[in-house]
Amino acid sequence: MARKLNYHEARAFVEAVEKAEVPPLGPEEEVLLEQLRAKRDAAMALSPELGAWFGFELPGWFER
């Protein structure tokens, strides 16, 4: 089981991460990163149940 870092250890970790050199991404990683960003930023549709809960009128094509 892990223990919680004390202030000095946490500060040293933050400084080490900030100083670390990040290698450039390859083309495969760039494509994956762009796909993840697109999924993150995509709007999610409400289910009919949630729409009813929040009082939204949903179009008929949402009905089952």
RAVEN-V956248 format. One record per pair of residues at least 12 apart in sequence whose ideal C-beta (glycine too) atoms are under 6 Angstrom apart, sorted by the first residue. I is the first residue (numbers start at 1). GAP is how many residues later the second one is. D is the distance in whole Angstrom. If there is no record, write none. Layout:
I,GAP,D
I,GAP,D
//
This chain:
48,14,5
//
